[in-house]
Amino acid sequence: MNKKLFLLVLIPSLVLISAYFFIRQSLKTDVKRNGENLSIETNKSDSSKTKQASTVDLRPLFIQYLRQLVAKTSNDIYDLSVDDLQVDILSSTATLQNVVLKPDKKRADSLYRLGLAPNETYALSFQKLVVVGINLDDAITEKTMDYKLVRLTNPVFEIYEGKNNVKETKEDFTQRFLKEMKKLSLKNLVIEGGKIIIHKEGKKDNVLKNVSINMKDILIDSTTRNDKDRFFFAEKANLSFTDYKTSVGKGNYNLAVAKVSVQAPEQRVTLSNLSMGSPLSKEQFSKKQKFSKEFYRLSFPSIIITNVNWWNLVNEEEIMAKQINVNGGKLFVYLDRSLAPKSKMGNFPVQLLMKLPIKINVERLKVSNLDLAYEEYNPISKQSGTIHMNNVNMDIANVSNVKEEAPKPVTIDGTAMFMGKIPIKADFIFSRANYKSGGFSARIKSDKDFDGSLVNSFAMPMGLVKIDKGELQKIEANLKGDHLQASGDVILAYKDLKLLLLEKDRGEKKLDKKGVTTLFANMFVLKKDNPKNGEELQKELAEFKRIPEGGFFMLVWKTILTGALKTVGAPPKIANKTVNASP
């Protein structure tokens, strides 16, 4: 999107530069023809007459010249119209009013068929363009452009995306400019009340509203041509727009950002109130799917990106940033397990990262105070259960798909409040060197006592089991694995445990206790305490082979469940009895 914003700045600038060259040449011709230098006129009694004559003489010629220049340089695709031009020599001010640049659709279509048209065409209109600080002496004698202020009011910039695969040539604007001029210096460039409209064939238009740009101390000369510390040749710049909206996920979701602000050269971007939601309810979404697929809803009040590499970002080469901070927010995930499962092989976190079409290199991603809710519908119980993780904090390092000889692993250090009450710490390490095999390690730990009934809100509908009584004291898992399997040590400490096994009778809404089975299990199978009085805490080796339809977190959860089942004395094969796979 920054590339589009740059074009919004560049097109009016090109109009200014063209106007400058024409005025400069016209004034030189005027000097030779009339034998007098208008720029150094000092007779106050004749100054208004001089100003009026200059404006009348130059206005129609300049407008005609601009129209010809635009048509010639665009292969006759674009047509330019200017309602009025005023040049005030005494106040060193030029004003263009009601300027419209639009493509000739018939001409563009004919060039499309020949494969000669660019992939995108543009339309631009603005009410007023004011230039303050034109130095006519320099215009005649020097190859310099020194302006105090350029102000562009209410521009509307439209982008029409095409389908051609023509590779557009990258022309170096500064090289062409510096052949004619030594320097362009501009103290302030201000764009107010702008709008950018992106037209996509067969899709809803994307609109950026209230586009505001303020750039200070712009300098184009031989010393700044390749200066990457400047933001488009400016020492300082602030850009912003509001109400960005687009559809994603084949139209199943709407993405919206209330405001985007950019600060340079601090290389800082702030996204305010980013949200993604579906126009469908979770039930309507599931009915449209042939296979089991997660439904998402998210909102983030603030995302701050620091130390962004603007040159690579604008050229669409890669996304490079020192740090991204996500502050607060909510993420909701829903899965209907009654739908047919679909293989998820190749979708581990780092595998998905390496498959992205654009290069990404973010040193650190920090998430703070996120609320996460995962809801799952079980067709056996015909009920849904929800797992809550509140105050989720994550510090993620080395988020990169750039190929290196010795790539650093992606690491995640996280904490959360399980069901809003139990503190949990989790650390993950994902290998980028062996990303194809999905190599990872994980450590998950919680050592705060809590009543086992806390988990019943999801254990009953999702697992058909109820903790009738018992105190859970500690859980710890140290796992290693890849995209095929996982294994490791699991420790589950508890006391006075009693479980109720549940079933769903046909035609009944509630879950019923399996009386005989529950009694037998609690009396002869399940271990009531770990550790038993006078004995050491038992640690179990857990192993689980991945179900192809299950994702990464399903593999981690099922491996821990296997160790927990072995600890309480239940058969580990229970972990394999799933109607469908969780994420």
VOFIRO-466804 format. One line per 5 residues: number of its first residue (from 1); their letters; for each residue y negated, z negated, x of C-alpha. Coordinates in Angstrom, 1 decimal, always signed. Each point is the difference from the previous one (the first is absolute). Example, Ala and Ser with C-alpha at 12.3 -4.5 7.8 and 13.67 -1.06 7.14 Angstrom:
2
1 = as = +4.5:-7.8:+12.3; -3.4:+0.7:+1.4
This chain:
583
1 = mnkkl = +0.0:+0.0:+0.0; -2.4:-0.6:+2.9; +0.3:+3.7:+0.8; -1.4:+0.8:-3.5; -2.8:-2.5:+0.5
6 = fllvl = -0.9:+1.6:+3.3; -0.3:+3.4:-1.7; -2.3:-1.6:-2.5; -2.3:-0.9:+3.0; +0.6:+3.2:+1.9
11 = ipslv = -0.9:+2.6:-2.7; -3.5:-1.3:-0.6; -0.5:-0.3:+3.7; +0.9:+3.6:+0.5; -2.5:+1.0:-2.7
16 = lisay = -2.6:-2.0:+2.0; +0.9:+1.6:+3.3; -0.2:+3.5:-1.5; -3.3:-0.8:-1.6; -1.3:-1.3:+3.3
21 = ffirq = +1.0:+3.2:+1.9; -1.6:+2.2:-2.7; -3.2:-2.0:-0.1; -0.2:-0.1:+3.8; +0.5:+3.8:+0.2
26 = slktd = -2.4:+0.6:-2.9; -2.7:-2.1:+1.7; +0.4:+1.8:+3.3; -0.3:+3.3:-1.8; -3.1:-1.3:-1.8
31 = vkrng = -1.5:-1.0:+3.3; +0.4:+3.4:+1.5; -1.2:+1.8:-3.1; -3.0:-2.1:-0.8; -1.0:-1.2:+3.5
36 = enlsi = -0.2:-3.6:-1.1; +2.3:-3.0:+0.2; +0.4:-1.6:-3.4; +1.8:-3.1:+1.4; -3.1:-1.1:+1.9
41 = etnks = -2.6:+0.7:-2.7; -2.7:-2.7:+0.2; -2.7:+1.2:-2.4; +0.2:-2.5:-2.9; -1.9:+2.2:-2.4
46 = dsskt = +2.5:+2.8:+0.3; +3.1:-2.2:+0.3; +1.0:+0.2:-3.7; -0.5:+3.7:+0.0; +2.2:+0.3:+3.1
51 = kqast = +2.7:-2.2:-1.6; -0.1:+2.0:-3.2; +0.2:+3.3:+1.7; +2.9:-1.1:+2.2; +2.0:-1.3:-2.9
56 = vdlrp = -0.5:+3.1:-2.1; +0.8:+2.3:+2.8; +3.2:-1.7:+1.1; +1.6:-1.2:-3.2; +1.4:+3.3:-1.5
61 = lfiqy = +0.9:+1.3:+3.5; +1.8:-3.2:+0.9; +2.0:-0.2:-3.2; +1.0:+3.7:+0.3; +1.0:-0.6:+3.6
66 = lrqlv = +2.1:-3.0:-0.9; +1.9:+1.9:-2.7; +0.8:+2.8:+2.4; +1.0:-2.4:+2.7; +2.4:-1.9:-2.3
71 = aktsn = +1.5:+3.2:-1.4; +0.5:+1.5:+3.5; +1.6:-3.1:+1.6; +2.3:-0.7:-3.0; +1.4:+3.6:-0.3
76 = diydl = -2.0:+0.3:-3.3; +2.0:-2.9:-1.5; -3.1:-2.1:-0.6; -3.3:+0.5:-1.8; -3.0:-2.2:+0.6
81 = svddl = -3.0:-0.6:-2.3; -3.1:-2.1:+0.7; -2.5:-0.7:-2.8; -2.9:-1.0:+2.2; -1.0:-0.6:+3.6
86 = qvdil = -3.1:-1.9:+1.1; -1.2:-0.3:+3.7; -2.8:-2.4:+0.6; -1.1:+0.7:+3.6; -2.6:-2.8:+0.1
91 = sstat = +2.5:-2.7:-1.0; +2.8:+1.7:+1.9; +2.2:+0.0:-3.1; +2.3:+2.6:-1.6; +1.5:-0.3:-3.5
96 = lqnvv = +2.8:+2.1:-1.6; +0.6:-0.5:-3.7; +2.9:+0.9:-2.3; +2.3:+1.6:+2.6; +3.3:+1.4:-1.1
101 = lkpdk = +2.8:+1.3:+2.2; +3.0:+1.4:-2.0; +3.0:+2.3:+0.7; +0.4:+3.4:-1.5; +3.4:-0.4:-1.7
106 = krads = +0.8:+3.7:-0.2; -0.8:+0.5:+3.6; +2.0:-3.1:+1.0; +3.0:+1.1:-2.1; +0.0:+3.4:+1.6
111 = lyrlg = +0.0:-1.5:+3.5; +2.7:-2.5:-1.0; +2.3:+3.0:-0.9; -0.7:+1.4:+3.5; +0.6:-3.3:+1.6
116 = lapne = -3.5:-0.1:+1.4; -1.5:-2.8:-2.0; -0.2:-3.6:+1.3; +2.3:-2.6:-1.5; -3.0:-1.8:-1.6
121 = tyals = -3.2:+1.3:-1.5; -3.0:-2.1:-0.8; -3.0:-0.3:-2.3; -3.1:-2.0:+0.7; -3.1:-0.8:-2.0
126 = fqklv = -2.8:-2.5:+0.4; -3.3:-0.8:-1.6; -2.1:-0.5:+3.1; +0.2:+0.2:+3.8; -2.9:-1.5:+1.8
131 = vvgin = -0.6:+0.3:+3.8; -2.7:-2.2:+1.6; -1.3:+0.4:+3.6; +0.1:+3.7:+0.7; -1.8:+0.6:+3.2
136 = lddai = -1.5:+3.6:-0.2; -1.1:-0.1:+3.6; +3.5:-0.5:+1.2; +1.2:+2.6:-2.5; -2.0:+2.6:+1.7
141 = tektm = +0.2:-1.0:+3.7; +3.2:-2.0:+0.4; +3.7:+0.3:-1.0; +0.1:-3.5:-1.6; +0.2:-1.4:-3.5
146 = dyklv = -1.5:-3.5:-0.4; +0.0:-1.4:-3.5; -0.8:-3.5:-1.3; +1.8:+0.2:-3.3; +2.2:+2.3:-2.1
151 = rltnp = +0.6:-1.2:-3.6; +2.5:+1.7:-2.3; -0.2:-1.0:-3.7; +2.8:+0.1:-2.6; +2.3:+2.6:+1.7
156 = vfeiy = +3.1:+1.2:-1.7; +2.7:+1.2:+2.4; +3.0:+1.7:-1.5; +3.2:+0.9:+1.8; +2.4:+2.7:-1.4
161 = egknn = +3.4:-0.3:+1.7; +2.0:+3.2:+0.4; +3.6:+0.9:+0.7; -0.4:+2.2:+3.0; +1.8:-0.9:+3.2
166 = vketk = -2.6:+1.7:+2.1; -0.8:-1.9:+3.2; -3.7:-0.6:+0.0; -1.7:+0.5:+3.4; -1.7:-3.0:+1.4
171 = edftq = -3.5:+1.0:+0.9; -2.0:-2.2:+2.3; -3.3:-0.6:-1.7; -1.7:-1.6:+3.0; +0.9:+2.9:+2.3
176 = rflke = -1.7:+2.5:-2.4; -3.0:-2.3:-0.5; -0.6:-0.6:+3.7; -0.1:+3.7:+0.8; -3.3:+0.1:-2.0
181 = mkkls = -1.3:-3.5:+0.3; -0.3:-2.7:+2.6; +0.0:-3.0:-2.4; +0.1:-1.2:-3.6; -1.3:-3.5:-0.5
186 = lknlv = -0.2:-1.7:-3.3; -1.0:-3.6:-0.5; +1.4:-0.4:-3.6; +2.2:+2.0:-2.2; +0.2:-1.4:-3.6
191 = ieggk = +2.2:+1.3:-2.8; -0.4:-1.7:-3.3; +1.9:+0.2:-3.4; +2.5:+2.5:+1.2; +3.2:+1.1:-1.7
196 = iiihk = +3.1:+1.7:+1.4; +2.4:+1.8:-2.4; +3.3:+1.2:+1.3; +1.6:+2.7:-2.2; +3.8:+0.3:+0.3
201 = egkkd = +1.8:+2.8:-1.9; +2.0:-1.4:-2.8; -1.1:-3.6:+0.7; -2.8:-2.3:-1.1; -3.2:+0.2:+2.0
206 = nvlkn = -0.6:-2.8:+2.6; -3.6:-1.2:-0.2; -1.9:-2.2:+2.5; -3.1:-1.5:-1.6; -3.2:-1.5:+1.5
211 = vsinm = +0.6:+1.5:+3.4; -2.5:-1.6:+2.4; -0.5:+1.0:+3.7; -2.5:-1.5:+2.4; +0.2:+1.2:+3.6
216 = kdili = -2.4:-1.1:+2.7; -1.0:+1.5:+3.4; +1.9:+3.3:-0.2; -0.1:+2.0:+3.2; +1.6:+3.3:+0.8
221 = dsttr = -0.4:+1.1:+3.6; +2.1:+0.7:+3.1; +0.5:-3.8:+0.6; +1.3:-0.9:-3.5; +2.1:+3.1:-0.8
226 = ndkdr = +3.2:-1.8:+0.9; -1.2:-3.6:-0.5; +2.8:-1.7:-2.0; -2.0:-3.3:-0.1; -2.3:+1.7:-2.5
231 = fffae = +0.8:+0.6:-3.6; -0.6:+3.7:-0.6; -2.8:-0.2:+2.7; -1.6:-3.1:-1.6; -0.3:-3.3:+1.8
236 = kanls = +0.4:-1.9:-3.3; +1.1:+1.0:-3.4; +0.9:-1.5:-3.4; +1.9:+2.0:-2.6; +1.3:-1.1:-3.5
241 = ftdyk = +1.2:+1.4:-3.3; +1.4:-1.6:-3.2; +2.5:+0.5:-2.7; +2.6:+2.0:+1.9; +3.0:+0.9:-2.2
246 = tsvgk = +3.0:+2.2:+0.5; +3.6:+0.3:-1.3; +3.0:-0.6:+2.3; +3.8:+0.0:-0.3; +0.2:+3.2:-2.0
251 = gnynl = -2.4:-1.3:-2.6; +1.9:-3.3:-0.6; -2.8:-2.1:+1.6; -3.8:-0.1:+0.1; -1.7:-1.1:+3.2
256 = avakv = -3.5:-1.3:-0.1; -2.5:-1.4:+2.5; -3.2:-1.6:-1.4; -2.0:+0.5:+3.2; +0.5:+1.4:+3.5
261 = svqap = -2.4:-1.0:+2.8; -0.1:+1.3:+3.5; -1.9:-1.5:+2.9; -0.5:+1.8:+3.4; +0.1:-0.3:+2.9
266 = eqrvt = +1.7:-3.3:-0.9; +2.9:+2.3:-1.3; +0.5:-2.2:-3.0; +1.1:+1.0:-3.5; +0.1:-2.3:-3.0
271 = lsnls = +1.9:+0.9:-3.2; -1.0:-2.2:-3.0; +2.3:-0.5:-3.0; +2.8:+2.4:+0.8; +2.6:+0.2:-2.8
276 = mgspl = +3.0:+2.1:-0.9; +1.6:-0.1:-3.4; +1.9:+2.2:-2.4; -1.2:+1.2:-3.4; +3.5:-0.8:-1.1
281 = skeqf = +1.5:-3.4:-0.7; +2.9:-1.1:+2.2; +2.5:+0.8:-2.8; -1.6:+3.5:-0.6; +0.2:+0.7:+3.7
286 = skkqk = +3.7:-1.0:+0.2; +0.8:+2.3:-3.0; -1.4:+3.0:+1.9; +2.2:-0.6:+3.0; +3.5:+1.5:+0.5
291 = fskef = +0.8:-2.5:+2.8; -1.0:-3.6:+0.6; -3.5:+0.0:+1.5; -2.5:-2.8:+0.6; -3.2:-0.2:-2.1
296 = yrlsf = -3.1:-1.2:+1.8; -3.3:-1.5:-0.9; -2.4:-1.3:+2.7; -3.6:-1.1:+0.5; -1.9:-0.9:+3.2
301 = psiii = -3.6:-1.4:-0.2; -0.8:+0.8:+3.6; +1.5:+2.2:+2.8; -1.9:+0.1:+3.3; +0.8:+2.5:+2.7
306 = tnvnw = -1.5:-0.6:+3.5; -0.3:+2.1:+3.1; +1.0:+3.3:-1.7; +0.1:+3.1:+2.3; -2.3:+2.2:-2.1
311 = wnlvn = +0.4:+3.2:+2.0; +3.8:+0.0:-0.5; -0.3:-1.1:-3.6; -2.5:+2.8:-0.9; +2.1:+2.6:+1.8
316 = eeeim = +3.0:-1.2:-2.0; +1.9:-0.6:+3.2; +1.0:-3.6:-0.5; -1.1:-3.4:-1.4; -0.8:-2.3:+2.8
321 = akqin = -1.4:-3.5:-0.5; -0.1:-3.3:+1.8; +0.6:-2.1:-3.1; +0.3:+0.2:-3.8; -0.6:-3.2:-2.0
326 = vnggk = +1.2:-0.2:-3.6; -1.6:-3.1:-1.6; +1.5:-1.3:-3.2; +1.6:+2.1:-2.7; +3.0:+0.3:-2.3
331 = lfvyl = +3.2:+2.2:+0.3; +2.5:+0.3:-2.9; +3.3:+1.8:+0.3; +2.5:+0.6:-2.9; +3.5:+1.4:+0.2
336 = drsla = +2.2:+0.9:-3.0; +3.6:-0.3:+1.3; +1.5:+1.7:-3.1; -0.9:+3.4:+1.4; +2.4:+1.9:+2.3
341 = pkskm = -0.5:-0.9:+3.7; -1.1:+2.5:+2.6; +0.6:+0.0:+3.8; -2.8:-1.5:+2.0; +1.3:+0.8:+3.5
346 = gnfpv = -2.7:+0.8:+2.4; -2.6:-2.1:-1.8; -0.2:-3.1:+2.3; -3.7:-1.0:+0.7; -0.3:+1.6:+3.5
351 = qllmk = +2.1:+3.0:-1.1; -2.6:+0.7:-2.8; -2.9:-0.6:+2.5; +1.4:+2.5:+2.5; +0.4:+2.6:-2.8
356 = lpiki = -3.7:+0.0:-1.0; -1.6:+3.4:+0.4; -3.1:-1.4:+1.7; +0.0:-2.0:+3.3; -0.8:-3.7:-0.5
361 = nverl = -0.9:-2.5:+2.7; -1.2:-3.4:-1.2; +0.2:-2.9:+2.5; -0.1:-2.7:-2.6; +0.3:-0.3:-3.8
366 = kvsnl = -0.9:-3.4:-1.5; +0.8:-0.9:-3.6; -1.3:-3.3:-1.4; +0.3:-1.8:-3.3; +2.1:+2.7:-1.8
371 = dlaye = +1.9:-0.9:-3.2; +3.3:+1.9:-0.3; +2.2:+0.1:-3.1; +3.4:+1.8:-0.2; +1.6:+0.4:-3.4
376 = eynpi = +3.4:+1.4:-0.6; +1.8:+0.9:-3.3; +3.8:-0.8:+0.0; +1.9:+2.1:-2.6; +2.8:-2.5:-0.1
381 = skqsg = -2.2:-3.0:-1.0; -2.4:+2.4:-1.8; -2.8:-2.1:+1.5; -2.5:+0.2:+2.7; -0.7:-2.5:+2.8
386 = tihmn = -3.0:-0.2:+2.2; -0.4:-1.3:+3.6; -3.5:-1.1:+1.0; -1.4:-0.2:+3.5; -3.5:-1.5:+0.1
391 = nvnmd = -2.5:-0.2:+2.8; +1.9:+2.6:+2.1; -1.4:+0.4:+3.5; +1.2:+2.6:+2.4; -1.0:+1.0:+3.6
396 = ianvs = +1.5:+3.4:+0.7; -0.3:+1.5:+3.5; +0.5:+3.5:+1.4; -0.1:+2.0:-3.2; +0.4:+3.4:+1.7
401 = nvkee = +2.1:+3.2:-0.3; -1.4:+1.4:+3.3; +2.8:+1.0:+2.3; +0.0:-2.0:+3.3; +2.4:-0.4:+2.9
406 = apkpv = +0.4:-3.7:-0.6; -1.4:-0.7:-3.5; -0.8:-3.6:-1.0; +2.0:-1.2:-3.0; -1.7:-0.6:-3.4
411 = tidgt = -0.2:-3.8:-0.5; -0.7:-2.0:-3.1; -0.8:-3.7:-0.1; -0.4:-1.3:-3.5; -0.3:-3.1:-2.1
416 = amfmg = +0.0:-0.5:-3.8; +0.5:-2.5:-2.8; +3.3:+0.7:-1.7; -0.4:-0.4:-3.8; -3.4:-1.5:+0.8
421 = kipik = +1.4:-3.2:+1.4; +2.4:+0.5:+3.0; -1.5:+1.1:+3.4; +2.0:+2.8:+1.6; -0.4:+1.6:+3.4
426 = adfif = +1.4:+3.4:+0.9; -0.1:+2.1:+3.2; +1.3:+3.6:+0.2; +0.3:+2.3:+3.0; +0.6:+3.8:-0.5
431 = srany = +1.0:+2.2:+2.9; -2.1:+3.2:+0.4; +2.1:+1.1:+3.0; +3.1:+0.1:-2.3; -1.7:+0.6:-3.3
436 = ksggf = +2.6:+2.6:-1.1; +2.7:-2.7:-0.1; -2.4:-2.5:-1.7; +0.5:-2.8:+2.5; -1.6:-3.3:-1.0
441 = sarik = +0.2:-3.7:+0.4; -1.2:-2.7:-2.5; -0.5:-3.7:-0.1; -0.7:-1.7:-3.3; -0.5:-3.8:-0.3
446 = sdkdf = -1.0:-2.7:-2.5; +0.6:-3.7:+0.5; -1.8:-1.6:-2.9; +2.1:-1.9:-2.6; -0.1:+1.3:-3.6
451 = dgslv = +1.9:-0.3:-3.2; +2.5:+2.8:-0.4; -1.0:+0.6:-3.6; -3.1:+1.7:+1.4; +1.9:+3.2:+0.5
456 = nsfam = +1.6:+0.1:-3.4; -2.8:+2.2:-1.5; +1.4:+2.9:+2.0; +3.5:-1.2:+1.0; +1.2:-0.1:-3.7
461 = pmglv = -1.1:+3.5:-1.2; +0.6:+1.7:+3.4; +3.1:-1.8:+1.3; +1.5:-1.6:-3.1; +0.1:-3.4:+1.7
466 = kidkg = -2.0:-3.2:-0.7; -0.5:-2.9:+2.3; +0.7:-2.9:-2.3; -1.0:-2.6:+2.6; -0.4:-0.2:+3.7
471 = elqki = -2.6:-0.3:+2.7; -0.5:+2.8:+2.5; -1.2:-1.3:+3.4; +0.0:+2.9:+2.4; +0.8:+3.7:+0.4
476 = eanlk = -0.1:+1.9:+3.2; +1.3:+3.5:+0.9; +0.0:+1.8:+3.3; +1.1:+3.6:-0.5; +0.4:+3.3:+1.9
481 = gdhlq = +1.0:+3.3:-1.4; -0.7:+3.7:-0.6; +0.0:+2.4:-2.9; +3.8:-0.5:-0.5; +0.6:-3.7:+0.2
486 = asgdv = -1.5:-3.5:+0.9; +1.5:-3.2:+1.3; -1.1:-3.4:+1.3; +0.0:-3.8:-0.4; -1.0:-1.5:-3.4
491 = ilayk = -0.6:-3.7:-0.5; -0.3:-1.5:-3.5; -0.5:-3.8:-0.3; +0.3:-1.6:-3.4; +1.4:-3.0:-1.8
496 = dlkll = +1.5:-0.8:-3.4; +0.3:+3.6:-1.0; +1.4:+1.0:-3.4; +0.0:+3.6:-1.3; +0.5:+1.5:-3.5
501 = llekd = +1.5:+3.4:-0.1; -1.4:+2.1:-2.9; +1.1:+2.9:-2.2; -1.5:+2.1:-2.7; +1.9:+0.2:-3.2
506 = rgekk = -0.3:+3.2:-2.0; -2.7:-0.2:-2.7; -1.5:-3.2:+1.4; -3.4:-0.3:+1.5; +0.6:-3.1:+2.1
511 = ldkkg = +2.2:-0.5:+3.1; +3.0:-2.3:-0.6; +1.8:-2.2:+2.5; +3.5:+1.0:+1.2; +1.4:-3.4:-0.8
516 = vttlf = +3.5:+0.1:+1.6; -1.1:+2.1:+2.9; -3.0:-2.2:+0.7; +2.0:-3.2:-0.2; +2.7:+1.4:+2.4
521 = anmfv = -2.6:+1.3:+2.4; -1.9:-3.3:+0.3; +3.2:-2.1:+0.2; +2.1:+2.0:+2.4; -2.0:+2.8:+1.7
526 = lkkdn = -3.6:-0.8:+0.6; -1.1:-2.4:+2.7; -2.3:-2.6:-1.4; -2.0:-0.8:+3.2; -0.9:+1.5:+3.3
531 = pknge = +0.2:-1.9:+2.2; +2.6:-2.4:-1.4; -0.4:-3.7:+0.8; +0.6:-0.5:+3.7; +0.5:+3.7:+0.8
536 = elqke = -2.1:+2.6:+1.8; -2.0:+2.6:-1.9; +2.2:+3.1:-0.5; -1.2:+3.3:+1.2; +1.7:+3.2:-1.3
541 = laefk = +0.2:+3.5:+1.4; -1.2:+2.5:-2.6; +0.8:+3.7:+0.0; -0.8:+2.7:-2.5; +0.5:+3.8:+0.0
546 = ripeg = -3.0:+1.8:-1.6; +0.4:+1.6:-3.4; -1.5:+3.5:+0.4; -2.0:-0.5:-3.2; -1.6:-3.1:+1.3
551 = gffml = -3.1:-0.3:+2.2; -0.9:-2.2:+3.0; -0.9:-3.2:-1.9; +3.2:+0.3:-2.1; +2.0:+0.1:+3.3
556 = vwkti = -1.7:-3.2:+1.3; +0.3:-1.8:-3.3; +3.7:+0.9:-0.5; +0.8:-1.1:+3.6; -1.6:-3.4:-0.6
561 = ltgal = +1.8:-0.3:-3.3; +3.3:+0.6:+1.7; -0.6:-2.9:+2.4; -1.2:-2.2:-2.9; +3.2:+0.7:-2.0
566 = ktvga = +2.2:-0.8:+2.9; -1.9:-3.3:+0.5; +0.4:-1.2:-3.6; +3.7:+1.1:+0.0; -0.3:+3.1:-2.2
571 = ppkia = +1.6:+3.4:+0.9; -2.5:+2.1:+2.0; +1.2:+3.1:-1.9; -2.1:-1.2:-3.0; -3.0:+1.5:+1.9
576 = nktvn = +1.5:+3.5:-0.4; +0.3:-0.4:-3.8; -3.3:+1.8:-1.0; -0.6:+2.4:-2.8; -2.7:+1.6:+2.1
581 = asp = -1.8:-0.6:+3.2; -3.2:-1.9:+0.5; -2.8:+1.2:+2.2
